[in-house]
């Protein structure tokens, strides 16, 4: 039996419903305490990295300029999700309008793919530093670094820009319930009352052309780095060369592991428990901004010394 006009329109949703942690709604106010702490540490940590790099002339080198790009990206990711996440856990504000949701997912995906580009740029930096040390300063000039940053930003914006418009043309019916405390394209499109094949194909193309290509190029860079390091006669020099890559390797694992896992769950893991999706979603967006400043502060002597000096004085 077909629905009448009034009945059909009543099923069309004008907002989406965001989710906290299922089954623990009564504890949301307590869960908000560690979440607030994570956001605070993430924001202060990345701001500290940016301040130290800006004010310390000896850190105005390619490696640290790329690190500052990573800190800006992580800062943006934290600020993108903070209003909706804390809104749910503090006051139970679950409703989000379509336009606000589309804007949020644009910035989340754009910054995520920008971070992938920055990590690839940092891998290239390590490759040049270890495999072409005599040409390091002439290859990675400030102009080249600026162009790399602009190309990375342009690629991310160009690929993500169509997504809000592709979603806006749909009507959304039913409960319009999202699995996370923020909006993601691969989740929002499933709520559409229409054929989403074009969105699914384009979304897969974006993932493959950014995260897929970047991760393969990072692996290739480290294969070349490892070949060069193994050719070094001195064991101490080999260890020193590899030690300069540890922070970057940690950042790569922190970013790609939860991102790829979440993408697989959304596209192929329909039988996965809802709680697993929620936890993976939090790890995907909260772990890199939280851990990257800590990893680089611990593993990078120049930054560690500046942080210690700032807090001791």
ZITA-V484072 format. One record per residue. N is the residue number from 0. SS is DSSP state (hx for helix, st for strand, lp for the rest). PSI is psi as a letter, one per 20 degrees, with the letter a starting at -180 (none if undefined). Layout:
N_SS_PSI, N_SS_PSI
//
This chain:
0_lp_p, 1_lp_q, 2_lp_q, 3_lp_r, 4_hx_g, 5_hx_g, 6_hx_h, 7_hx_g, 8_hx_h, 9_hx_i, 10_lp_i, 11_st_p, 12_lp_p, 13_lp_i, 14_st_r, 15_st_q, 16_st_o, 17_lp_q, 18_lp_q, 19_lp_c, 20_lp_o, 21_lp_p, 22_lp_i, 23_lp_k, 24_hx_h, 25_hx_i, 26_hx_j, 27_hx_h, 28_hx_h, 29_hx_h, 30_hx_h, 31_hx_h, 32_hx_g, 33_hx_h, 34_hx_g, 35_hx_g, 36_hx_g, 37_hx_g, 38_hx_g, 39_hx_g, 40_hx_g, 41_hx_g, 42_hx_g, 43_hx_h, 44_hx_g, 45_hx_h, 46_hx_h, 47_hx_g, 48_hx_g, 49_hx_g, 50_hx_g, 51_hx_g, 52_hx_h, 53_hx_h, 54_hx_i, 55_lp_o, 56_hx_h, 57_hx_i, 58_hx_j, 59_lp_l, 60_lp_r, 61_hx_g, 62_hx_g, 63_hx_h, 64_hx_g, 65_hx_h, 66_hx_h, 67_hx_h, 68_hx_g, 69_hx_g, 70_hx_g, 71_hx_g, 72_hx_g, 73_hx_h, 74_hx_g, 75_hx_g, 76_hx_g, 77_hx_g, 78_hx_h, 79_hx_h, 80_hx_i, 81_hx_g, 82_hx_g, 83_hx_h, 84_hx_g, 85_hx_h, 86_hx_g, 87_hx_g, 88_hx_h, 89_hx_g, 90_hx_j, 91_lp_k, 92_lp_n, 93_lp_h, 94_st_p, 95_st_p, 96_st_q, 97_hx_g, 98_hx_g, 99_hx_h, 100_hx_g, 101_hx_h, 102_hx_g, 103_hx_g, 104_hx_h, 105_hx_g, 106_hx_h, 107_hx_g, 108_hx_h, 109_hx_g, 110_hx_h, 111_hx_g, 112_hx_h, 113_hx_g, 114_hx_h, 115_hx_g, 116_hx_g, 117_hx_g, 118_hx_h, 119_hx_g, 120_hx_h, 121_hx_h, 122_hx_g, 123_hx_h, 124_hx_g, 125_hx_h, 126_hx_g, 127_hx_g, 128_hx_h, 129_hx_g, 130_hx_h, 131_lp_l, 132_hx_h, 133_hx_h, 134_hx_j, 135_hx_g, 136_hx_h, 137_hx_h, 138_hx_g, 139_lp_m, 140_lp_r, 141_hx_h, 142_hx_g, 143_hx_g, 144_hx_g, 145_hx_g, 146_hx_h, 147_hx_g, 148_hx_g, 149_hx_g, 150_hx_g, 151_hx_g, 152_hx_g, 153_hx_g, 154_hx_g, 155_hx_g, 156_hx_g, 157_hx_h, 158_hx_h, 159_hx_h, 160_hx_g, 161_hx_h, 162_hx_g, 163_hx_h, 164_hx_h, 165_hx_h, 166_hx_h, 167_hx_h, 168_lp_i, 169_lp_q, 170_lp_q, 171_st_p, 172_st_r, 173_lp_b, 174_lp_i, 175_lp_l, 176_st_p, 177_lp_q, 178_lp_i, 179_lp_r, 180_lp_j, 181_lp_r, 182_lp_p, 183_lp_q, 184_hx_g, 185_hx_i, 186_hx_g, 187_hx_g, 188_hx_h, 189_hx_i, 190_hx_i, 191_st_q, 192_lp_l, 193_lp_r, 194_lp_p, 195_lp_j, 196_hx_g, 197_hx_g, 198_hx_g, 199_hx_g, 200_hx_g, 201_hx_h, 202_hx_g, 203_hx_h, 204_hx_g, 205_hx_g, 206_hx_g, 207_hx_g, 208_hx_i, 209_hx_f, 210_hx_g, 211_hx_g, 212_hx_g, 213_hx_g, 214_hx_h, 215_hx_g, 216_hx_h, 217_hx_g, 218_hx_g, 219_hx_g, 220_hx_g, 221_hx_h, 222_hx_g, 223_hx_h, 224_hx_g, 225_hx_h, 226_hx_g, 227_hx_g, 228_hx_g, 229_hx_i, 230_lp_i, 231_lp_p, 232_lp_g, 233_lp_p, 234_hx_h, 235_hx_g, 236_hx_h, 237_hx_g, 238_hx_g, 239_hx_g, 240_hx_g, 241_hx_h, 242_hx_h, 243_lp_i, 244_lp_i, 245_hx_g, 246_hx_g, 247_hx_g, 248_hx_g, 249_hx_g, 250_hx_g, 251_hx_g, 252_hx_g, 253_hx_h, 254_hx_g, 255_hx_h, 256_hx_g, 257_hx_h, 258_hx_g, 259_hx_g, 260_hx_g, 261_hx_h, 262_hx_g, 263_hx_g, 264_hx_g, 265_hx_h, 266_hx_h, 267_hx_i, 268_lp_l, 269_lp_h, 270_lp_i, 271_lp_q, 272_lp_q, 273_hx_h, 274_hx_h, 275_hx_g, 276_hx_g, 277_hx_g, 278_hx_g, 279_hx_h, 280_hx_g, 281_hx_g, 282_hx_g, 283_hx_g, 284_hx_i, 285_hx_h, 286_hx_g, 287_hx_g, 288_hx_h, 289_hx_g, 290_hx_h, 291_hx_g, 292_hx_h, 293_hx_g, 294_hx_g, 295_hx_h, 296_hx_h, 297_hx_g, 298_hx_i, 299_lp_o, 300_hx_g, 301_hx_g, 302_hx_g, 303_hx_g, 304_hx_g, 305_hx_h, 306_hx_g, 307_hx_g, 308_hx_h, 309_hx_h, 310_hx_i, 311_hx_h, 312_lp_none
//
